Amino acid sequence: ATDRFTYWPVRMARGGQVLAPGDGKDPVQLIDARDLAEFTIRQAEARAAGAYNAAGPDYRLTFDAMLHGIRAVTGVAAELNWAPAEFLAEQGLNPWSDMPVWIPAEGEYAGFATRSNRKAIDAGLTFRPFADTVEATLAWFRDQPEDRRSELRAGISAEREAEALEALQTFSS
């Protein structure tokens, strides 16, 4: 697992002040591995071939909606502190790795998370409820050995986040 999506449920479950990238309006696409596996098996059983964009969901999802959805599942008080792309760049925090799943919808990345998945949906791709994906991700992560849970493979440490949150208080874009 890359922990790109995992970072956010784990981070939101910790609660408190959360460094959130952008302004919340950037689009997000992701897929639950179980949905992808089911689709792949159905395609193989049907002996269907072709290239598909299987990223979901089947509606427009913004980063704000994703984080609020995660917070609703965790039930933990977490305050989102939106940090503009310029601020994150100044802090040396990179899209996708330091701020997982997020790519600012600008410049060469405009449209990155807006690719159509219509062909896959028409071929039978379905998506389970987002809350189910969040719950399963947290359950999976909590079942990992302590040494695996101690260091996520994506995102930033709590210490680095605290430093960035402090710097955000004085940032003016």
Accessible surface in RSA format (square Angstrom, percent):
REM  Atomic radii and reference values for relative SASA: ProtOr
REM  Chains: A
REM  Algorithm: Lee & Richards
REM  Probe-radius: 1.40
REM  Slices: 20
REM RES _ NUM      All-atoms   Total-Side   Main-Chain    Non-polar    All polar
REM                ABS   REL    ABS   REL    ABS   REL    ABS   REL    ABS   REL
RES ALA A   1    81.53  75.0  23.28  35.9  58.26 132.5  39.90  56.2  41.63 110.3
RES THR A   2    73.35  52.2  62.52  63.4  10.82  25.8  56.35  75.7  17.00  25.7
RES ASP A   3     2.69   1.9   0.00   0.0   2.69   6.4   0.65   1.5   2.04   2.0
RES ARG A   4    78.40  32.9  78.04  39.8   0.35   0.8   8.39  11.5  70.00  42.4
RES PHE A   5    34.37  17.2  30.53  18.9   3.84  10.0  30.53  18.5   3.84  11.0
RES THR A   6    10.19   7.2  10.19  10.3   0.00   0.0   0.00   0.0  10.19  15.4
RES TYR A   7     3.92   1.8   3.92   2.2   0.00   0.0   2.84   2.1   1.08   1.3
RES TRP A   8     0.05   0.0   0.05   0.0   0.00   0.0   0.05   0.0   0.00   0.0
RES PRO A   9     0.00   0.0   0.00   0.0   0.00   0.0   0.00   0.0   0.00   0.0
RES VAL A  10    29.25  19.2  25.84  23.4   3.41   8.2  26.94  23.4   2.31   6.3
RES ARG A  11     8.15   3.4   7.78   4.0   0.37   0.9   1.29   1.8   6.86   4.2
RES MET A  12     0.00   0.0   0.00   0.0   0.00   0.0   0.00   0.0   0.00   0.0
RES ALA A  13    25.32  23.3  10.22  15.8  15.10  34.3  10.55  14.9  14.77  39.1
RES ARG A  14   125.93  52.9  93.28  47.6  32.65  77.7  69.60  95.1  56.34  34.1
RES GLY A  15     5.71   7.0   0.00   N/A   5.71   7.0   0.98   2.7   4.73  10.6
RES GLY A  16    43.14  53.2   0.00   N/A  43.14  53.2  37.58 103.1   5.55  12.4
RES GLN A  17    87.72  49.1  80.15  58.6   7.57  18.0  44.40  94.5  43.31  32.9
RES VAL A  18     0.03   0.0   0.03   0.0   0.00   0.0   0.03   0.0   0.00   0.0
RES LEU A  19     0.37   0.2   0.16   0.1   0.21   0.5   0.16   0.1   0.21   0.6
RES ALA A  20     0.00   0.0   0.00   0.0   0.00   0.0   0.00   0.0   0.00   0.0
RES PRO A  21     0.19   0.1   0.00   0.0   0.19   0.7   0.00   0.0   0.19   1.2
RES GLY A  22     9.24  11.4   0.00   N/A   9.24  11.4   7.28  20.0   1.95   4.4
RES ASP A  23    86.65  60.7  68.50  68.2  18.15  42.9  36.16  85.1  50.49  50.4
RES GLY A  24     1.16   1.4   0.00   N/A   1.16   1.4   0.49   1.3   0.67   1.5
RES LYS A  25   149.93  73.1 145.58  89.3   4.36  10.4  92.46  83.2  57.47  61.2
RES ASP A  26    19.39  13.6  18.41  18.3   0.98   2.3   1.13   2.7  18.26  18.2
RES PRO A  27    11.79   8.6   7.96   7.3   3.83  13.9   7.96   6.6   3.83  23.8
RES VAL A  28     2.33   1.5   0.08   0.1   2.25   5.4   0.38   0.3   1.95   5.3
RES GLN A  29    43.03  24.1  25.08  18.3  17.95  42.7   9.63  20.5  33.40  25.3
RES LEU A  30    31.65  17.6  22.67  16.2   8.99  22.6  30.47  21.4   1.18   3.2
RES ILE A  31    50.71  28.9  25.84  19.3  24.87  59.9  27.37  19.7  23.35  63.4
RES ASP A  32    14.25  10.0   8.17   8.1   6.09  14.4   6.32  14.9   7.93   7.9
RES ALA A  33    76.66  70.5  66.47 102.6  10.19  23.2  68.91  97.0   7.75  20.5
RES ARG A  34    89.49  37.6  85.77  43.7   3.72   8.9  62.89  86.0  26.60  16.1
RES ASP A  35     5.73   4.0   4.76   4.7   0.96   2.3   0.63   1.5   5.10   5.1
RES LEU A  36    71.53  39.8  71.53  51.2   0.00   0.0  71.53  50.2   0.00   0.0
RES ALA A  37    49.02  45.1  41.67  64.3   7.35  16.7  48.65  68.5   0.37   1.0
RES GLU A  38    75.30  43.2  73.16  55.4   2.14   5.1  30.55  59.1  44.76  36.5
RES PHE A  39     8.35   4.2   8.35   5.2   0.00   0.0   8.35   5.1   0.00   0.0
RES THR A  40    76.15  54.2  73.65  74.7   2.50   6.0  63.88  85.8  12.27  18.5
RES ILE A  41    98.31  55.9  96.81  72.1   1.50   3.6  98.31  70.8   0.00   0.0
RES ARG A  42    90.27  37.9  85.95  43.8   4.32  10.3  63.35  86.6  26.91  16.3
RES GLN A  43    21.79  12.2  21.77  15.9   0.02   0.0  14.15  30.1   7.64   5.8
RES ALA A  44    66.70  61.3  47.99  74.1  18.71  42.6  57.63  81.2   9.07  24.0
RES GLU A  45   133.90  76.9 100.15  75.8  33.75  80.4  49.80  96.3  84.10  68.7
RES ALA A  46    72.73  66.9  39.42  60.8  33.30  75.8  51.46  72.5  21.26  56.3
RES ARG A  47   216.17  90.8 183.16  93.4  33.02  78.6  69.06  94.4 147.12  89.2
RES ALA A  48    44.67  41.1  20.11  31.0  24.56  55.9  27.56  38.8  17.11  45.3
RES ALA A  49    96.57  88.8  64.79 100.0  31.78  72.3  72.56 102.2  24.01  63.6
RES GLY A  50    54.81  67.6   0.00   N/A  54.81  67.6  25.44  69.8  29.36  65.8
RES ALA A  51    85.60  78.7  68.88 106.3  16.72  38.0  76.72 108.0   8.88  23.5
RES TYR A  52    63.26  29.5  27.59  15.7  35.67  92.8  19.54  14.7  43.71  53.9
RES ASN A  53    46.91  32.4  33.43  32.3  13.49  32.5  25.78  62.0  21.13  20.4
RES ALA A  54    15.51  14.3  10.70  16.5   4.81  10.9  10.88  15.3   4.63  12.3
RES ALA A  55    24.42  22.5  21.27  32.8   3.15   7.2  21.86  30.8   2.56   6.8
RES GLY A  56     0.07   0.1   0.00   N/A   0.07   0.1   0.07   0.2   0.00   0.0
RES PRO A  57    20.26  14.8  13.62  12.4   6.64  24.1  14.91  12.3   5.35  33.2
RES ASP A  58    90.29  63.2  60.11  59.8  30.18  71.4  11.07  26.1  79.22  79.0
RES TYR A  59   120.39  56.2 100.71  57.3  19.68  51.2  98.31  73.9  22.08  27.2
RES ARG A  60   156.10  65.5 121.71  62.0  34.39  81.9  74.56 101.9  81.54  49.4
RES LEU A  61     8.70   4.8   6.56   4.7   2.14   5.4   6.88   4.8   1.82   4.9
RES THR A  62    34.92  24.8  34.40  34.9   0.52   1.2  27.84  37.4   7.08  10.7
RES PHE A  63     0.22   0.1   0.22   0.1   0.00   0.0   0.22   0.1   0.00   0.0
RES ASP A  64    51.33  36.0  51.33  51.1   0.00   0.0  10.32  24.3  41.01  40.9
RES ALA A  65    46.44  42.7  35.14  54.2  11.30  25.7  40.51  57.0   5.93  15.7
RES MET A  66     0.00   0.0   0.00   0.0   0.00   0.0   0.00   0.0   0.00   0.0
RES LEU A  67     0.00   0.0   0.00   0.0   0.00   0.0   0.00   0.0   0.00   0.0
RES HIS A  68    71.76  39.2  67.12  46.7   4.64  11.9  49.69  51.2  22.07  25.7
RES GLY A  69    22.37  27.6   0.00   N/A  22.37  27.6  20.39  55.9   1.98   4.4
RES ILE A  70     0.00   0.0   0.00   0.0   0.00   0.0   0.00   0.0   0.00   0.0
RES ARG A  71    67.02  28.1  65.95  33.6   1.07   2.5  14.80  20.2  52.22  31.6
RES ALA A  72    82.50  75.9  48.73  75.2  33.78  76.8  61.01  85.9  21.49  56.9
RES VAL A  73    41.05  27.0  11.28  10.2  29.77  71.7  17.56  15.3  23.48  63.7
RES THR A  74    27.45  19.5   0.84   0.9  26.61  63.4   6.64   8.9  20.81  31.5
RES GLY A  75    69.20  85.3   0.00   N/A  69.20  85.3  34.90  95.8  34.30  76.8
RES VAL A  76    50.63  33.3  45.35  41.1   5.28  12.7  49.29  42.8   1.34   3.6
RES ALA A  77    90.48  83.2  69.82 107.7  20.66  47.0  79.55 112.0  10.93  29.0
RES ALA A  78     6.57   6.0   0.00   0.0   6.57  14.9   1.43   2.0   5.14  13.6
RES GLU A  79    99.68  57.2  95.46  72.2   4.22  10.0  34.39  66.5  65.28  53.3
RES LEU A  80    24.18  13.5   5.91   4.2  18.27  45.9   5.91   4.2  18.27  49.2
RES ASN A  81    33.75  23.3  28.41  27.5   5.34  12.9   6.42  15.5  27.33  26.4
RES TRP A  82    70.10  28.1  51.82  25.1  18.27  42.9  38.83  20.7  31.26  50.7
RES ALA A  83     0.00   0.0   0.00   0.0   0.00   0.0   0.00   0.0   0.00   0.0
RES PRO A  84    38.88  28.3  34.37  31.3   4.52  16.4  38.88  32.1   0.00   0.0
RES ALA A  85    21.84  20.1  15.39  23.7   6.45  14.7  15.91  22.4   5.93  15.7
RES GLU A  86    97.50  56.0  88.80  67.2   8.70  20.7  64.33 124.4  33.17  27.1
RES PHE A  87     2.20   1.1   2.20   1.4   0.00   0.0   2.20   1.3   0.00   0.0
RES LEU A  88     1.50   0.8   1.50   1.1   0.00   0.0   1.50   1.1   0.00   0.0
RES ALA A  89    74.02  68.1  51.50  79.5  22.53  51.2  57.82  81.4  16.20  42.9
RES GLU A  90   129.48  74.3  89.70  67.9  39.78  94.7  45.73  88.5  83.75  68.4
RES GLN A  91    46.48  26.0  32.59  23.8  13.89  33.1   4.99  10.6  41.49  31.5
RES GLY A  92    49.81  61.4   0.00   N/A  49.81  61.4  32.93  90.4  16.88  37.8
RES LEU A  93     6.28   3.5   4.84   3.5   1.44   3.6   4.84   3.4   1.44   3.9
RES ASN A  94    81.97  56.5  81.95  79.2   0.02   0.0  11.72  28.2  70.25  67.9
RES PRO A  95    50.44  36.8  42.05  38.3   8.39  30.5  42.05  34.7   8.39  52.2
RES TRP A  96    88.43  35.5  88.37  42.8   0.05   0.1  76.56  40.8  11.87  19.3
RES SER A  97    58.06  49.1  52.44  70.0   5.62  12.9  48.48 103.2   9.58  13.4
RES ASP A  98    30.54  21.4  30.54  30.4   0.00   0.0   0.14   0.3  30.40  30.3
RES MET A  99     0.17   0.1   0.17   0.1   0.00   0.0   0.17   0.1   0.00   0.0
RES PRO A 100     0.00   0.0   0.00   0.0   0.00   0.0   0.00   0.0   0.00   0.0
RES VAL A 101    13.55   8.9   7.18   6.5   6.37  15.3   7.18   6.2   6.37  17.3
RES TRP A 102     3.43   1.4   2.61   1.3   0.82   1.9   3.43   1.8   0.00   0.0
RES ILE A 103    20.61  11.7  15.11  11.3   5.50  13.3  15.11  10.9   5.50  14.9
RES PRO A 104    16.43  12.0  16.40  14.9   0.03   0.1  16.40  13.5   0.03   0.2
RES ALA A 105    45.66  42.0  20.55  31.7  25.11  57.1  21.73  30.6  23.93  63.4
RES GLU A 106    99.63  57.2  93.30  70.6   6.33  15.1  38.08  73.7  61.55  50.3
RES GLY A 107    67.36  83.1   0.00   N/A  67.36  83.1  45.84 125.8  21.52  48.2
RES GLU A 108   158.16  90.8 112.57  85.2  45.59 108.6  47.89  92.6 110.27  90.0
RES TYR A 109    98.39  45.9  96.60  55.0   1.80   4.7  57.55  43.2  40.84  50.3
RES ALA A 110    65.08  59.8  41.98  64.8  23.09  52.5  42.45  59.8  22.62  59.9
RES GLY A 111    33.03  40.7   0.00   N/A  33.03  40.7  22.46  61.6  10.57  23.7
RES PHE A 112    71.17  35.6  65.69  40.7   5.48  14.3  67.71  41.1   3.46   9.9
RES ALA A 113    14.52  13.3   8.90  13.7   5.62  12.8   9.79  13.8   4.73  12.5
RES THR A 114    69.35  49.3  41.27  41.8  28.08  66.9  34.62  46.5  34.72  52.5
RES ARG A 115   132.26  55.5 124.07  63.2   8.19  19.5  55.06  75.3  77.20  46.8
RES SER A 116    84.83  71.7  58.09  77.5  26.74  61.6  54.52 116.1  30.31  42.5
RES ASN A 117    16.98  11.7  15.48  15.0   1.49   3.6   1.25   3.0  15.72  15.2
RES ARG A 118   130.81  54.9 130.42  66.5   0.39   0.9  56.34  77.0  74.47  45.1
RES LYS A 119   117.53  57.3 108.87  66.8   8.67  20.6  83.74  75.4  33.79  36.0
RES ALA A 120     0.13   0.1   0.00   0.0   0.13   0.3   0.00   0.0   0.13   0.3
RES ILE A 121    36.48  20.8  27.35  20.4   9.14  22.0  27.35  19.7   9.14  24.8
RES ASP A 122   104.83  73.4  66.77  66.5  38.06  90.0  32.70  77.0  72.13  71.9
RES ALA A 123    38.79  35.7  11.46  17.7  27.33  62.2  24.41  34.4  14.37  38.1
RES GLY A 124    29.81  36.8   0.00   N/A  29.81  36.8  27.79  76.3   2.02   4.5
RES LEU A 125     4.29   2.4   0.00   0.0   4.29  10.8   0.00   0.0   4.29  11.5
RES THR A 126    80.57  57.3  76.88  77.9   3.69   8.8  66.45  89.3  14.12  21.3
RES PHE A 127    43.30  21.7  14.28   8.8  29.02  75.5  15.16   9.2  28.15  80.6
RES ARG A 128    55.35  23.2  38.50  19.6  16.84  40.1  16.62  22.7  38.73  23.5
RES PRO A 129    96.87  70.6  84.90  77.4  11.97  43.5  96.70  79.8   0.17   1.1
RES PHE A 130    36.66  18.3  25.91  16.0  10.75  28.0  28.56  17.3   8.10  23.2
RES ALA A 131    44.50  40.9  41.27  63.7   3.23   7.3  41.68  58.7   2.83   7.5
RES ASP A 132    48.05  33.7  46.09  45.9   1.96   4.6  13.78  32.4  34.27  34.2
RES THR A 133    12.49   8.9  12.21  12.4   0.29   0.7   7.42  10.0   5.08   7.7
RES VAL A 134     0.00   0.0   0.00   0.0   0.00   0.0   0.00   0.0   0.00   0.0
RES GLU A 135    98.59  56.6  92.42  69.9   6.17  14.7  32.39  62.7  66.20  54.0
RES ALA A 136    32.52  29.9  21.62  33.4  10.90  24.8  29.19  41.1   3.33   8.8
RES THR A 137    21.01  14.9  15.68  15.9   5.33  12.7   9.59  12.9  11.43  17.3
RES LEU A 138     9.07   5.1   9.07   6.5   0.00   0.0   9.07   6.4   0.00   0.0
RES ALA A 139    54.10  49.7  47.80  73.8   6.30  14.3  53.32  75.1   0.78   2.1
RES TRP A 140    93.97  37.7  87.16  42.2   6.81  16.0  73.55  39.2  20.43  33.1
RES PHE A 141    13.10   6.6  13.10   8.1   0.00   0.0  13.10   7.9   0.00   0.0
RES ARG A 142   141.26  59.3 125.93  64.2  15.34  36.5  51.38  70.2  89.88  54.5
RES ASP A 143   121.06  84.8  90.16  89.7  30.90  73.1  26.41  62.2  94.65  94.4
RES GLN A 144    37.68  21.1  33.77  24.7   3.91   9.3   0.22   0.5  37.46  28.4
RES PRO A 145    85.56  62.4  72.46  66.1  13.10  47.6  85.37  70.5   0.18   1.1
RES GLU A 146   110.48  63.4 104.82  79.3   5.66  13.5  61.97 119.9  48.51  39.6
RES ASP A 147   114.54  80.2  95.74  95.3  18.80  44.5  45.69 107.5  68.86  68.7
RES ARG A 148    33.54  14.1  26.97  13.8   6.57  15.6  28.73  39.3   4.81   2.9
RES ARG A 149    84.96  35.7  71.38  36.4  13.58  32.3   9.05  12.4  75.91  46.0
RES SER A 150    79.57  67.2  40.38  53.9  39.19  90.3  35.08  74.7  44.49  62.3
RES GLU A 151   134.93  77.5 125.38  94.9   9.55  22.7  41.06  79.4  93.87  76.6
RES LEU A 152    44.18  24.6  23.46  16.8  20.72  52.1  23.46  16.5  20.72  55.8
RES ARG A 153   147.32  61.9 108.94  55.5  38.39  91.4  47.24  64.6 100.09  60.7
RES ALA A 154    12.16  11.2   3.80   5.9   8.36  19.0  10.59  14.9   1.57   4.2
RES GLY A 155    22.36  27.6   0.00   N/A  22.36  27.6   1.07   2.9  21.29  47.7
RES ILE A 156    20.19  11.5   4.80   3.6  15.39  37.1  11.32   8.2   8.87  24.1
RES SER A 157    59.69  50.4  42.12  56.2  17.57  40.5  45.47  96.8  14.22  19.9
RES ALA A 158    45.80  42.1  36.47  56.3   9.33  21.2  37.08  52.2   8.72  23.1
RES GLU A 159   123.15  70.7 116.12  87.8   7.03  16.7  66.76 129.1  56.39  46.0
RES ARG A 160    62.83  26.4  61.45  31.3   1.38   3.3  35.54  48.6  27.29  16.5
RES GLU A 161     4.51   2.6   4.51   3.4   0.00   0.0   0.60   1.2   3.91   3.2
RES ALA A 162    58.29  53.6  50.01  77.2   8.28  18.8  53.05  74.7   5.23  13.9
RES GLU A 163   102.67  58.9  94.37  71.4   8.30  19.8  41.69  80.6  60.98  49.8
RES ALA A 164     0.00   0.0   0.00   0.0   0.00   0.0   0.00   0.0   0.00   0.0
RES LEU A 165    24.83  13.8  22.71  16.2   2.13   5.3  22.71  15.9   2.13   5.7
RES GLU A 166   125.25  71.9 120.55  91.2   4.71  11.2  37.48  72.5  87.77  71.7
RES ALA A 167    31.77  29.2  21.98  33.9   9.79  22.3  29.37  41.4   2.40   6.4
RES LEU A 168    29.94  16.7  22.91  16.4   7.03  17.7  22.91  16.1   7.03  18.9
RES GLN A 169   152.78  85.4 113.44  82.9  39.34  93.7  41.32  87.9 111.46  84.5
RES THR A 170   122.49  87.1  90.55  91.8  31.94  76.1  77.99 104.8  44.50  67.3
RES PHE A 171    45.66  22.8  18.35  11.4  27.31  71.1  24.34  14.8  21.32  61.0
RES SER A 172   100.61  85.0  75.70 101.0  24.91  57.4  46.23  98.4  54.38  76.2
RES SER A 173   113.53  95.9  42.23  56.4  71.30 164.3  38.87  82.8  74.66 104.6
END  Absolute sums over single chains surface
CHAIN  1 A     9284.2       7079.5       2204.7       5143.2       4141.0
END  Absolute sums over all chains
TOTAL          9284.2       7079.5       2204.7       5143.2       4141.0
